[in-house]
Every structure is written in structure tokens, then in C-alpha cells.
Amino acid sequence: MPAWFTVQAVRAEIAPLWAYGAAAAIGIIGLVLAFAFLRKGISGVAPTRQRRR
């Protein structure tokens, strides 16, 4: 969501063009975190722990 709002702000000429780079970084970090949490969840590991209980 933050990346989408950043892109919309640039399109509406509220934010400068370099904000596209920030939107890409936010999107990439969000995807990496989402996949990490999904991988841990599928393995049965709580997101805040390193190993299964």
C-alpha cells in the first residue's frame, strides 16, 4: 500500500520524480518480508522466532 500511494502522489505531481525509486524500494522490501513471513508460517515457525517450538 505505501508504494502504491507513493506512485499515485508522483502521478498527481505532489511528490518529485525521484520518489519512484523510493516506491520501488518500499515495494521490494515489502515483498521480501511477506515471503519470509509466509515461508516461516508454512514451516510452522512463529515470525518472531528462529526455530519451531
mmCIF entry with sequence, helices, sheets and N, C-alpha, C, O atoms, coordinates in Angstrom:
data_MODEL
# 
_entry.id   MODEL 
# 
_entity.id                         1 
_entity.type                       polymer 
_entity.pdbx_number_of_molecules   1 
# 
_entity_poly.entity_id                      1 
_entity_poly.type                           'polypeptide(L)' 
_entity_poly.nstd_linkage                   no 
_entity_poly.nstd_monomer                   no 
_entity_poly.pdbx_seq_one_letter_code       MPAWFTVQAVRAEIAPLWAYGAAAAIGIIGLVLAFAFLRKGISGVAPTRQRRR 
_entity_poly.pdbx_seq_one_letter_code_can   MPAWFTVQAVRAEIAPLWAYGAAAAIGIIGLVLAFAFLRKGISGVAPTRQRRR 
_entity_poly.pdbx_strand_id                 A 
# 
loop_
_entity_poly_seq.entity_id 
_entity_poly_seq.num 
_entity_poly_seq.mon_id 
_entity_poly_seq.hetero 
1 1  MET n 
1 2  PRO n 
1 3  ALA n 
1 4  TRP n 
1 5  PHE n 
1 6  THR n 
1 7  VAL n 
1 8  GLN n 
1 9  ALA n 
1 10 VAL n 
1 11 ARG n 
1 12 ALA n 
1 13 GLU n 
1 14 ILE n 
1 15 ALA n 
1 16 PRO n 
1 17 LEU n 
1 18 TRP n 
1 19 ALA n 
1 20 TYR n 
1 21 GLY n 
1 22 ALA n 
1 23 ALA n 
1 24 ALA n 
1 25 ALA n 
1 26 ILE n 
1 27 GLY n 
1 28 ILE n 
1 29 ILE n 
1 30 GLY n 
1 31 LEU n 
1 32 VAL n 
1 33 LEU n 
1 34 ALA n 
1 35 PHE n 
1 36 ALA n 
1 37 PHE n 
1 38 LEU n 
1 39 ARG n 
1 40 LYS n 
1 41 GLY n 
1 42 ILE n 
1 43 SER n 
1 44 GLY n 
1 45 VAL n 
1 46 ALA n 
1 47 PRO n 
1 48 THR n 
1 49 ARG n 
1 50 GLN n 
1 51 ARG n 
1 52 ARG n 
1 53 ARG n 
# 
_struct_asym.id          A 
_struct_asym.entity_id   1 
# 
loop_
_struct_conf.conf_type_id 
_struct_conf.id 
_struct_conf.pdbx_PDB_helix_id 
_struct_conf.beg_label_comp_id 
_struct_conf.beg_label_asym_id 
_struct_conf.beg_label_seq_id 
_struct_conf.pdbx_beg_PDB_ins_code 
_struct_conf.end_label_comp_id 
_struct_conf.end_label_asym_id 
_struct_conf.end_label_seq_id 
_struct_conf.pdbx_end_PDB_ins_code 
_struct_conf.beg_auth_comp_id 
_struct_conf.beg_auth_asym_id 
_struct_conf.beg_auth_seq_id 
_struct_conf.end_auth_comp_id 
_struct_conf.end_auth_asym_id 
_struct_conf.end_auth_seq_id 
_struct_conf.pdbx_PDB_helix_class 
_struct_conf.details 
_struct_conf.pdbx_PDB_helix_length 
HELX_P HELX_P1 AA1 PRO A 2  ? ARG A 11 ? PRO A 2  ARG A 11 1 ? 10 
HELX_P HELX_P2 AA2 ALA A 19 ? SER A 43 ? ALA A 19 SER A 43 1 ? 25 
# 
_struct_conf_type.id          HELX_P 
_struct_conf_type.criteria    ? 
_struct_conf_type.reference   ? 
# 
loop_
_atom_site.group_PDB 
_atom_site.id 
_atom_site.type_symbol 
_atom_site.label_atom_id 
_atom_site.label_alt_id 
_atom_site.label_comp_id 
_atom_site.label_asym_id 
_atom_site.label_entity_id 
_atom_site.label_seq_id 
_atom_site.pdbx_PDB_ins_code 
_atom_site.Cartn_x 
_atom_site.Cartn_y 
_atom_site.Cartn_z 
_atom_site.occupancy 
_atom_site.B_iso_or_equiv 
_atom_site.pdbx_formal_charge 
_atom_site.auth_seq_id 
_atom_site.auth_comp_id 
_atom_site.auth_asym_id 
_atom_site.auth_atom_id 
_atom_site.pdbx_PDB_model_num 
ATOM 1   N N  . MET A 1 1  ? 0.805  -1.203  0.000   1.00 0.00 ? 1  MET A N  1 
ATOM 2   C CA . MET A 1 1  ? 0.000  0.000   0.000   1.00 0.00 ? 1  MET A CA 1 
ATOM 3   C C  . MET A 1 1  ? 0.853  1.274   0.000   1.00 0.00 ? 1  MET A C  1 
ATOM 4   O O  . MET A 1 1  ? 0.561  2.189   -0.771  1.00 0.00 ? 1  MET A O  1 
ATOM 5   N N  . PRO A 1 2  ? 1.903  1.370   0.840   1.00 0.00 ? 2  PRO A N  1 
ATOM 6   C CA . PRO A 1 2  ? 2.690  2.607   0.802   1.00 0.00 ? 2  PRO A CA 1 
ATOM 7   C C  . PRO A 1 2  ? 3.307  2.870   -0.566  1.00 0.00 ? 2  PRO A C  1 
ATOM 8   O O  . PRO A 1 2  ? 3.387  4.020   -0.999  1.00 0.00 ? 2  PRO A O  1 
ATOM 9   N N  . ALA A 1 3  ? 3.744  1.817   -1.247  1.00 0.00 ? 3  ALA A N  1 
ATOM 10  C CA . ALA A 1 3  ? 4.337  2.004   -2.572  1.00 0.00 ? 3  ALA A CA 1 
ATOM 11  C C  . ALA A 1 3  ? 3.293  2.517   -3.553  1.00 0.00 ? 3  ALA A C  1 
ATOM 12  O O  . ALA A 1 3  ? 3.584  3.391   -4.369  1.00 0.00 ? 3  ALA A O  1 
ATOM 13  N N  . TRP A 1 4  ? 2.091  1.985   -3.479  1.00 0.00 ? 4  TRP A N  1 
ATOM 14  C CA . TRP A 1 4  ? 1.019  2.414   -4.386  1.00 0.00 ? 4  TRP A CA 1 
ATOM 15  C C  . TRP A 1 4  ? 0.675  3.887   -4.156  1.00 0.00 ? 4  TRP A C  1 
ATOM 16  O O  . TRP A 1 4  ? 0.497  4.644   -5.111  1.00 0.00 ? 4  TRP A O  1 
ATOM 17  N N  . PHE A 1 5  ? 0.582  4.290   -2.886  1.00 0.00 ? 5  PHE A N  1 
ATOM 18  C CA . PHE A 1 5  ? 0.281  5.689   -2.584  1.00 0.00 ? 5  PHE A CA 1 
ATOM 19  C C  . PHE A 1 5  ? 1.407  6.618   -3.042  1.00 0.00 ? 5  PHE A C  1 
ATOM 20  O O  . PHE A 1 5  ? 1.148  7.742   -3.473  1.00 0.00 ? 5  PHE A O  1 
ATOM 21  N N  . THR A 1 6  ? 2.646  6.156   -2.952  1.00 0.00 ? 6  THR A N  1 
ATOM 22  C CA . THR A 1 6  ? 3.773  6.962   -3.421  1.00 0.00 ? 6  THR A CA 1 
ATOM 23  C C  . THR A 1 6  ? 3.689  7.159   -4.929  1.00 0.00 ? 6  THR A C  1 
ATOM 24  O O  . THR A 1 6  ? 3.904  8.266   -5.423  1.00 0.00 ? 6  THR A O  1 
ATOM 25  N N  . VAL A 1 7  ? 3.382  6.107   -5.654  1.00 0.00 ? 7  VAL A N  1 
ATOM 26  C CA . VAL A 1 7  ? 3.243  6.211   -7.112  1.00 0.00 ? 7  VAL A CA 1 
ATOM 27  C C  . VAL A 1 7  ? 2.095  7.149   -7.465  1.00 0.00 ? 7  VAL A C  1 
ATOM 28  O O  . VAL A 1 7  ? 2.221  7.960   -8.383  1.00 0.00 ? 7  VAL A O  1 
ATOM 29  N N  . GLN A 1 8  ? 0.994  7.051   -6.759  1.00 0.00 ? 8  GLN A N  1 
ATOM 30  C CA . GLN A 1 8  ? -0.137 7.935   -7.025  1.00 0.00 ? 8  GLN A CA 1 
ATOM 31  C C  . GLN A 1 8  ? 0.223  9.400   -6.747  1.00 0.00 ? 8  GLN A C  1 
ATOM 32  O O  . GLN A 1 8  ? -0.219 10.295  -7.467  1.00 0.00 ? 8  GLN A O  1 
ATOM 33  N N  . ALA A 1 9  ? 1.015  9.640   -5.715  1.00 0.00 ? 9  ALA A N  1 
ATOM 34  C CA . ALA A 1 9  ? 1.436  11.007  -5.400  1.00 0.00 ? 9  ALA A CA 1 
ATOM 35  C C  . ALA A 1 9  ? 2.333  11.572  -6.492  1.00 0.00 ? 9  ALA A C  1 
ATOM 36  O O  . ALA A 1 9  ? 2.238  12.754  -6.820  1.00 0.00 ? 9  ALA A O  1 
ATOM 37  N N  . VAL A 1 10 ? 3.202  10.740  -7.057  1.00 0.00 ? 10 VAL A N  1 
ATOM 38  C CA . VAL A 1 10 ? 4.069  11.204  -8.146  1.00 0.00 ? 10 VAL A CA 1 
ATOM 39  C C  . VAL A 1 10 ? 3.221  11.497  -9.380  1.00 0.00 ? 10 VAL A C  1 
ATOM 40  O O  . VAL A 1 10 ? 3.433  12.507  -10.052 1.00 0.00 ? 10 VAL A O  1 
ATOM 41  N N  . ARG A 1 11 ? 2.272  10.631  -9.681  1.00 0.00 ? 11 ARG A N  1 
ATOM 42  C CA . ARG A 1 11 ? 1.404  10.849  -10.848 1.00 0.00 ? 11 ARG A CA 1 
ATOM 43  C C  . ARG A 1 11 ? 0.566  12.110  -10.709 1.00 0.00 ? 11 ARG A C  1 
ATOM 44  O O  . ARG A 1 11 ? 0.281  12.779  -11.703 1.00 0.00 ? 11 ARG A O  1 
ATOM 45  N N  . ALA A 1 12 ? 0.169  12.441  -9.479  1.00 0.00 ? 12 ALA A N  1 
ATOM 46  C CA . ALA A 1 12 ? -0.618 13.651  -9.237  1.00 0.00 ? 12 ALA A CA 1 
ATOM 47  C C  . ALA A 1 12 ? 0.271  14.887  -9.114  1.00 0.00 ? 12 ALA A C  1 
ATOM 48  O O  . ALA A 1 12 ? -0.218 15.987  -8.855  1.00 0.00 ? 12 ALA A O  1 
ATOM 49  N N  . GLU A 1 13 ? 1.578  14.700  -9.301  1.00 0.00 ? 13 GLU A N  1 
ATOM 50  C CA . GLU A 1 13 ? 2.574  15.771  -9.224  1.00 0.00 ? 13 GLU A CA 1 
ATOM 51  C C  . GLU A 1 13 ? 2.655  16.397  -7.843  1.00 0.00 ? 13 GLU A C  1 
ATOM 52  O O  . GLU A 1 13 ? 2.946  17.585  -7.706  1.00 0.00 ? 13 GLU A O  1 
ATOM 53  N N  . ILE A 1 14 ? 2.397  15.591  -6.818  1.00 0.00 ? 14 ILE A N  1 
ATOM 54  C CA . ILE A 1 14 ? 2.547  16.046  -5.438  1.00 0.00 ? 14 ILE A CA 1 
ATOM 55  C C  . ILE A 1 14 ? 3.967  15.750  -4.956  1.00 0.00 ? 14 ILE A C  1 
ATOM 56  O O  . ILE A 1 14 ? 4.565  16.539  -4.225  1.00 0.00 ? 14 ILE A O  1 
ATOM 57  N N  . ALA A 1 15 ? 4.493  14.604  -5.378  1.00 0.00 ? 15 ALA A N  1 
ATOM 58  C CA . ALA A 1 15 ? 5.839  14.185  -4.997  1.00 0.00 ? 15 ALA A CA 1 
ATOM 59  C C  . ALA A 1 15 ? 6.766  14.318  -6.205  1.00 0.00 ? 15 ALA A C  1 
ATOM 60  O O  . ALA A 1 15 ? 6.304  14.270  -7.345  1.00 0.00 ? 15 ALA A O  1 
ATOM 61  N N  . PRO A 1 16 ? 8.077  14.484  -5.967  1.00 0.00 ? 16 PRO A N  1 
ATOM 62  C CA . PRO A 1 16 ? 9.030  14.584  -7.086  1.00 0.00 ? 16 PRO A CA 1 
ATOM 63  C C  . PRO A 1 16 ? 9.221  13.234  -7.785  1.00 0.00 ? 16 PRO A C  1 
ATOM 64  O O  . PRO A 1 16 ? 8.842  12.191  -7.251  1.00 0.00 ? 16 PRO A O  1 
ATOM 65  N N  . LEU A 1 17 ? 9.807  13.265  -8.972  1.00 0.00 ? 17 LEU A N  1 
ATOM 66  C CA . LEU A 1 17 ? 10.001 12.049  -9.760  1.00 0.00 ? 17 LEU A CA 1 
ATOM 67  C C  . LEU A 1 17 ? 10.906 11.031  -9.076  1.00 0.00 ? 17 LEU A C  1 
ATOM 68  O O  . LEU A 1 17 ? 10.726 9.830   -9.274  1.00 0.00 ? 17 LEU A O  1 
ATOM 69  N N  . TRP A 1 18 ? 11.874 11.476  -8.275  1.00 0.00 ? 18 TRP A N  1 
ATOM 70  C CA . TRP A 1 18 ? 12.777 10.533  -7.634  1.00 0.00 ? 18 TRP A CA 1 
ATOM 71  C C  . TRP A 1 18 ? 12.041 9.656   -6.625  1.00 0.00 ? 18 TRP A C  1 
ATOM 72  O O  . TRP A 1 18 ? 12.594 8.656   -6.168  1.00 0.00 ? 18 TRP A O  1 
ATOM 73  N N  . ALA A 1 19 ? 10.808 10.007  -6.268  1.00 0.00 ? 19 ALA A N  1 
ATOM 74  C CA . ALA A 1 19 ? 10.033 9.194   -5.326  1.00 0.00 ? 19 ALA A CA 1 
ATOM 75  C C  . ALA A 1 19 ? 9.671  7.835   -5.925  1.00 0.00 ? 19 ALA A C  1 
ATOM 76  O O  . ALA A 1 19 ? 9.331  6.906   -5.193  1.00 0.00 ? 19 ALA A O  1 
ATOM 77  N N  . TYR A 1 20 ? 9.742  7.713   -7.268  1.00 0.00 ? 20 TYR A N  1 
ATOM 78  C CA . TYR A 1 20 ? 9.533  6.393   -7.882  1.00 0.00 ? 20 TYR A CA 1 
ATOM 79  C C  . TYR A 1 20 ? 10.560 5.400   -7.353  1.00 0.00 ? 20 TYR A C  1 
ATOM 80  O O  . TYR A 1 20 ? 10.231 4.234   -7.130  1.00 0.00 ? 20 TYR A O  1 
ATOM 81  N N  . GLY A 1 21 ? 11.787 5.839   -7.151  1.00 0.00 ? 21 GLY A N  1 
ATOM 82  C CA . GLY A 1 21 ? 12.823 4.969   -6.598  1.00 0.00 ? 21 GLY A CA 1 
ATOM 83  C C  . GLY A 1 21 ? 12.490 4.527   -5.180  1.00 0.00 ? 21 GLY A C  1 
ATOM 84  O O  . GLY A 1 21 ? 12.692 3.369   -4.814  1.00 0.00 ? 21 GLY A O  1 
ATOM 85  N N  . ALA A 1 22 ? 11.980 5.461   -4.389  1.00 0.00 ? 22 ALA A N  1 
ATOM 86  C CA . ALA A 1 22 ? 11.571 5.119   -3.021  1.00 0.00 ? 22 ALA A CA 1 
ATOM 87  C C  . ALA A 1 22 ? 10.400 4.136   -3.052  1.00 0.00 ? 22 ALA A C  1 
ATOM 88  O O  . ALA A 1 22 ? 10.346 3.216   -2.236  1.00 0.00 ? 22 ALA A O  1 
ATOM 89  N N  . ALA A 1 23 ? 9.469  4.320   -3.977  1.00 0.00 ? 23 ALA A N  1 
ATOM 90  C CA . ALA A 1 23 ? 8.333  3.404   -4.098  1.00 0.00 ? 23 ALA A CA 1 
ATOM 91  C C  . ALA A 1 23 ? 8.807  2.005   -4.476  1.00 0.00 ? 23 ALA A C  1 
ATOM 92  O O  . ALA A 1 23 ? 8.286  1.013   -3.965  1.00 0.00 ? 23 ALA A O  1 
ATOM 93  N N  . ALA A 1 24 ? 9.784  1.921   -5.362  1.00 0.00 ? 24 ALA A N  1 
ATOM 94  C CA . ALA A 1 24 ? 10.329 0.614   -5.750  1.00 0.00 ? 24 ALA A CA 1 
ATOM 95  C C  . ALA A 1 24 ? 11.014 -0.058  -4.562  1.00 0.00 ? 24 ALA A C  1 
ATOM 96  O O  . ALA A 1 24 ? 10.845 -1.257  -4.341  1.00 0.00 ? 24 ALA A O  1 
ATOM 97  N N  . ALA A 1 25 ? 11.783 0.708   -3.804  1.00 0.00 ? 25 ALA A N  1 
ATOM 98  C CA . ALA A 1 25 ? 12.461 0.149   -2.636  1.00 0.00 ? 25 ALA A CA 1 
ATOM 99  C C  . ALA A 1 25 ? 11.454 -0.330  -1.595  1.00 0.00 ? 25 ALA A C  1 
ATOM 100 O O  . ALA A 1 25 ? 11.619 -1.408  -1.022  1.00 0.00 ? 25 ALA A O  1 
ATOM 101 N N  . ILE A 1 26 ? 10.414 0.464   -1.348  1.00 0.00 ? 26 ILE A N  1 
ATOM 102 C CA . ILE A 1 26 ? 9.374  0.073   -0.393  1.00 0.00 ? 26 ILE A CA 1 
ATOM 103 C C  . ILE A 1 26 ? 8.686  -1.207  -0.859  1.00 0.00 ? 26 ILE A C  1 
ATOM 104 O O  . ILE A 1 26 ? 8.427  -2.104  -0.056  1.00 0.00 ? 26 ILE A O  1 
ATOM 105 N N  . GLY A 1 27 ? 8.391  -1.291  -2.151  1.00 0.00 ? 27 GLY A N  1 
ATOM 106 C CA . GLY A 1 27 ? 7.734  -2.476  -2.696  1.00 0.00 ? 27 GLY A CA 1 
ATOM 107 C C  . GLY A 1 27 ? 8.595  -3.722  -2.587  1.00 0.00 ? 27 GLY A C  1 
ATOM 108 O O  . GLY A 1 27 ? 8.095  -4.790  -2.234  1.00 0.00 ? 27 GLY A O  1 
ATOM 109 N N  . ILE A 1 28 ? 9.881  -3.601  -2.887  1.00 0.00 ? 28 ILE A N  1 
ATOM 110 C CA . ILE A 1 28 ? 10.794 -4.746  -2.816  1.00 0.00 ? 28 ILE A CA 1 
ATOM 111 C C  . ILE A 1 28 ? 10.943 -5.232  -1.377  1.00 0.00 ? 28 ILE A C  1 
ATOM 112 O O  . ILE A 1 28 ? 10.888 -6.433  -1.111  1.00 0.00 ? 28 ILE A O  1 
ATOM 113 N N  . ILE A 1 29 ? 11.131 -4.298  -0.457  1.00 0.00 ? 29 ILE A N  1 
ATOM 114 C CA . ILE A 1 29 ? 11.256 -4.678  0.950   1.00 0.00 ? 29 ILE A CA 1 
ATOM 115 C C  . ILE A 1 29 ? 9.980  -5.345  1.445   1.00 0.00 ? 29 ILE A C  1 
ATOM 116 O O  . ILE A 1 29 ? 10.040 -6.324  2.188   1.00 0.00 ? 29 ILE A O  1 
ATOM 117 N N  . GLY A 1 30 ? 8.832  -4.827  1.041   1.00 0.00 ? 30 GLY A N  1 
ATOM 118 C CA . GLY A 1 30 ? 7.565  -5.433  1.434   1.00 0.00 ? 30 GLY A CA 1 
ATOM 119 C C  . GLY A 1 30 ? 7.411  -6.853  0.911   1.00 0.00 ? 30 GLY A C  1 
ATOM 120 O O  . GLY A 1 30 ? 6.935  -7.731  1.631   1.00 0.00 ? 30 GLY A O  1 
ATOM 121 N N  . LEU A 1 31 ? 7.809  -7.085  -0.331  1.00 0.00 ? 31 LEU A N  1 
ATOM 122 C CA . LEU A 1 31 ? 7.727  -8.430  -0.901  1.00 0.00 ? 31 LEU A CA 1 
ATOM 123 C C  . LEU A 1 31 ? 8.669  -9.398  -0.190  1.00 0.00 ? 31 LEU A C  1 
ATOM 124 O O  . LEU A 1 31 ? 8.293  -10.535 0.094   1.00 0.00 ? 31 LEU A O  1 
ATOM 125 N N  . VAL A 1 32 ? 9.881  -8.956  0.096   1.00 0.00 ? 32 VAL A N  1 
ATOM 126 C CA . VAL A 1 32 ? 10.841 -9.817  0.793   1.00 0.00 ? 32 VAL A CA 1 
ATOM 127 C C  . VAL A 1 32 ? 10.305 -10.202 2.172   1.00 0.00 ? 32 VAL A C  1 
ATOM 128 O O  . VAL A 1 32 ? 10.370 -11.368 2.559   1.00 0.00 ? 32 VAL A O  1 
ATOM 129 N N  . LEU A 1 33 ? 9.776  -9.229  2.912   1.00 0.00 ? 33 LEU A N  1 
ATOM 130 C CA . LEU A 1 33 ? 9.234  -9.517  4.235   1.00 0.00 ? 33 LEU A CA 1 
ATOM 131 C C  . LEU A 1 33 ? 8.016  -10.433 4.164   1.00 0.00 ? 33 LEU A C  1 
ATOM 132 O O  . LEU A 1 33 ? 7.873  -11.342 4.981   1.00 0.00 ? 33 LEU A O  1 
ATOM 133 N N  . ALA A 1 34 ? 7.141  -10.196 3.191   1.00 0.00 ? 34 ALA A N  1 
ATOM 134 C CA . ALA A 1 34 ? 5.945  -11.035 3.051   1.00 0.00 ? 34 ALA A CA 1 
ATOM 135 C C  . ALA A 1 34 ? 6.332  -12.482 2.760   1.00 0.00 ? 34 ALA A C  1 
ATOM 136 O O  . ALA A 1 34 ? 5.773  -13.401 3.359   1.00 0.00 ? 34 ALA A O  1 
ATOM 137 N N  . PHE A 1 35 ? 7.278  -12.696 1.852   1.00 0.00 ? 35 PHE A N  1 
ATOM 138 C CA . PHE A 1 35 ? 7.705  -14.065 1.535   1.00 0.00 ? 35 PHE A CA 1 
ATOM 139 C C  . PHE A 1 35 ? 8.401  -14.721 2.726   1.00 0.00 ? 35 PHE A C  1 
ATOM 140 O O  . PHE A 1 35 ? 8.246  -15.922 2.944   1.00 0.00 ? 35 PHE A O  1 
ATOM 141 N N  . ALA A 1 36 ? 9.164  -13.948 3.496   1.00 0.00 ? 36 ALA A N  1 
ATOM 142 C CA . ALA A 1 36 ? 9.832  -14.513 4.675   1.00 0.00 ? 36 ALA A CA 1 
ATOM 143 C C  . ALA A 1 36 ? 8.804  -14.958 5.711   1.00 0.00 ? 36 ALA A C  1 
ATOM 144 O O  . ALA A 1 36 ? 8.929  -16.041 6.283   1.00 0.00 ? 36 ALA A O  1 
ATOM 145 N N  . PHE A 1 37 ? 7.784  -14.125 5.956   1.00 0.00 ? 37 PHE A N  1 
ATOM 146 C CA . PHE A 1 37 ? 6.746  -14.498 6.920   1.00 0.00 ? 37 PHE A CA 1 
ATOM 147 C C  . PHE A 1 37 ? 5.941  -15.687 6.425   1.00 0.00 ? 37 PHE A C  1 
ATOM 148 O O  . PHE A 1 37 ? 5.595  -16.564 7.217   1.00 0.00 ? 37 PHE A O  1 
ATOM 149 N N  . LEU A 1 38 ? 5.635  -15.736 5.136   1.00 0.00 ? 38 LEU A N  1 
ATOM 150 C CA . LEU A 1 38 ? 4.898  -16.875 4.595   1.00 0.00 ? 38 LEU A CA 1 
ATOM 151 C C  . LEU A 1 38 ? 5.715  -18.162 4.710   1.00 0.00 ? 38 LEU A C  1 
ATOM 152 O O  . LEU A 1 38 ? 5.183  -19.210 5.076   1.00 0.00 ? 38 LEU A O  1 
ATOM 153 N N  . ARG A 1 39 ? 6.993  -18.078 4.400   1.00 0.00 ? 39 ARG A N  1 
ATOM 154 C CA . ARG A 1 39 ? 7.858  -19.256 4.484   1.00 0.00 ? 39 ARG A CA 1 
ATOM 155 C C  . ARG A 1 39 ? 7.924  -19.771 5.914   1.00 0.00 ? 39 ARG A C  1 
ATOM 156 O O  . ARG A 1 39 ? 7.849  -20.977 6.147   1.00 0.00 ? 39 ARG A O  1 
ATOM 157 N N  . LYS A 1 40 ? 8.064  -18.859 6.869   1.00 0.00 ? 40 LYS A N  1 
ATOM 158 C CA . LYS A 1 40 ? 8.102  -19.270 8.268   1.00 0.00 ? 40 LYS A CA 1 
ATOM 159 C C  . LYS A 1 40 ? 6.757  -19.835 8.708   1.00 0.00 ? 40 LYS A C  1 
ATOM 160 O O  . LYS A 1 40 ? 6.708  -20.822 9.441   1.00 0.00 ? 40 LYS A O  1 
ATOM 161 N N  . GLY A 1 41 ? 5.678  -19.222 8.269   1.00 0.00 ? 41 GLY A N  1 
ATOM 162 C CA . GLY A 1 41 ? 4.354  -19.700 8.640   1.00 0.00 ? 41 GLY A CA 1 
ATOM 163 C C  . GLY A 1 41 ? 4.071  -21.082 8.097   1.00 0.00 ? 41 GLY A C  1 
ATOM 164 O O  . GLY A 1 41 ? 3.489  -21.915 8.792   1.00 0.00 ? 41 GLY A O  1 
ATOM 165 N N  . ILE A 1 42 ? 4.470  -21.336 6.876   1.00 0.00 ? 42 ILE A N  1 
ATOM 166 C CA . ILE A 1 42 ? 4.274  -22.652 6.273   1.00 0.00 ? 42 ILE A CA 1 
ATOM 167 C C  . ILE A 1 42 ? 5.118  -23.697 6.998   1.00 0.00 ? 42 ILE A C  1 
ATOM 168 O O  . ILE A 1 42 ? 4.702  -24.848 7.124   1.00 0.00 ? 42 ILE A O  1 
ATOM 169 N N  . SER A 1 43 ? 6.286  -23.310 7.470   1.00 0.00 ? 43 SER A N  1 
ATOM 170 C CA . SER A 1 43 ? 7.165  -24.226 8.195   1.00 0.00 ? 43 SER A CA 1 
ATOM 171 C C  . SER A 1 43 ? 6.724  -24.436 9.637   1.00 0.00 ? 43 SER A C  1 
ATOM 172 O O  . SER A 1 43 ? 7.234  -25.330 10.313  1.00 0.00 ? 43 SER A O  1 
ATOM 173 N N  . GLY A 1 44 ? 5.791  -23.631 10.116  1.00 0.00 ? 44 GLY A N  1 
ATOM 174 C CA . GLY A 1 44 ? 5.326  -23.753 11.493  1.00 0.00 ? 44 GLY A CA 1 
ATOM 175 C C  . GLY A 1 44 ? 6.150  -22.976 12.489  1.00 0.00 ? 44 GLY A C  1 
ATOM 176 O O  . GLY A 1 44 ? 6.113  -23.269 13.684  1.00 0.00 ? 44 GLY A O  1 
ATOM 177 N N  . VAL A 1 45 ? 6.893  -21.990 12.024  1.00 0.00 ? 45 VAL A N  1 
ATOM 178 C CA . VAL A 1 45 ? 7.726  -21.165 12.890  1.00 0.00 ? 45 VAL A CA 1 
ATOM 179 C C  . VAL A 1 45 ? 7.037  -19.821 13.072  1.00 0.00 ? 45 VAL A C  1 
ATOM 180 O O  . VAL A 1 45 ? 6.586  -19.210 12.103  1.00 0.00 ? 45 VAL A O  1 
ATOM 181 N N  . ALA A 1 46 ? 6.956  -19.360 14.325  1.00 0.00 ? 46 ALA A N  1 
ATOM 182 C CA . ALA A 1 46 ? 6.384  -18.043 14.589  1.00 0.00 ? 46 ALA A CA 1 
ATOM 183 C C  . ALA A 1 46 ? 7.280  -16.980 13.949  1.00 0.00 ? 46 ALA A C  1 
ATOM 184 O O  . ALA A 1 46 ? 8.500  -17.145 13.928  1.00 0.00 ? 46 ALA A O  1 
ATOM 185 N N  . PRO A 1 47 ? 6.705  -15.896 13.430  1.00 0.00 ? 47 PRO A N  1 
ATOM 186 C CA . PRO A 1 47 ? 7.507  -14.873 12.742  1.00 0.00 ? 47 PRO A CA 1 
ATOM 187 C C  . PRO A 1 47 ? 8.604  -14.251 13.601  1.00 0.00 ? 47 PRO A C  1 
ATOM 188 O O  . PRO A 1 47 ? 9.609  -13.778 13.070  1.00 0.00 ? 47 PRO A O  1 
ATOM 189 N N  . THR A 1 48 ? 8.423  -14.246 14.927  1.00 0.00 ? 48 THR A N  1 
ATOM 190 C CA . THR A 1 48 ? 9.415  -13.615 15.794  1.00 0.00 ? 48 THR A CA 1 
ATOM 191 C C  . THR A 1 48 ? 10.443 -14.607 16.321  1.00 0.00 ? 48 THR A C  1 
ATOM 192 O O  . THR A 1 48 ? 11.329 -14.217 17.082  1.00 0.00 ? 48 THR A O  1 
ATOM 193 N N  . ARG A 1 49 ? 10.352 -15.875 15.939  1.00 0.00 ? 49 ARG A N  1 
ATOM 194 C CA . ARG A 1 49 ? 11.274 -16.897 16.425  1.00 0.00 ? 49 ARG A CA 1 
ATOM 195 C C  . ARG A 1 49 ? 12.147 -17.420 15.293  1.00 0.00 ? 49 ARG A C  1 
ATOM 196 O O  . ARG A 1 49 ? 11.825 -17.242 14.119  1.00 0.00 ? 49 ARG A O  1 
ATOM 197 N N  . GLN A 1 50 ? 13.251 -18.065 15.651  1.00 0.00 ? 50 GLN A N  1 
ATOM 198 C CA . GLN A 1 50 ? 14.157 -18.641 14.653  1.00 0.00 ? 50 GLN A CA 1 
ATOM 199 C C  . GLN A 1 50 ? 13.841 -20.094 14.364  1.00 0.00 ? 50 GLN A C  1 
ATOM 200 O O  . GLN A 1 50 ? 14.019 -20.561 13.239  1.00 0.00 ? 50 GLN A O  1 
ATOM 201 N N  . ARG A 1 51 ? 13.362 -20.828 15.397  1.00 0.00 ? 51 ARG A N  1 
ATOM 202 C CA . ARG A 1 51 ? 13.090 -22.254 15.250  1.00 0.00 ? 51 ARG A CA 1 
ATOM 203 C C  . ARG A 1 51 ? 11.692 -22.593 15.740  1.00 0.00 ? 51 ARG A C  1 
ATOM 204 O O  . ARG A 1 51 ? 11.031 -21.798 16.409  1.00 0.00 ? 51 ARG A O  1 
ATOM 205 N N  . ARG A 1 52 ? 11.261 -23.802 15.383  1.00 0.00 ? 52 ARG A N  1 
ATOM 206 C CA . ARG A 1 52 ? 9.982  -24.292 15.876  1.00 0.00 ? 52 ARG A CA 1 
ATOM 207 C C  . ARG A 1 52 ? 10.065 -24.544 17.360  1.00 0.00 ? 52 ARG A C  1 
ATOM 208 O O  . ARG A 1 52 ? 11.134 -24.825 17.901  1.00 0.00 ? 52 ARG A O  1 
ATOM 209 N N  . ARG A 1 53 ? 8.930  -24.440 18.007  1.00 0.00 ? 53 ARG A N  1 
ATOM 210 C CA . ARG A 1 53 ? 8.878  -24.768 19.433  1.00 0.00 ? 53 ARG A CA 1 
ATOM 211 C C  . ARG A 1 53 ? 8.748  -26.241 19.600  1.00 0.00 ? 53 ARG A C  1 
ATOM 212 O O  . ARG A 1 53 ? 8.686  -26.731 20.727  1.00 0.00 ? 53 ARG A O  1 
# 
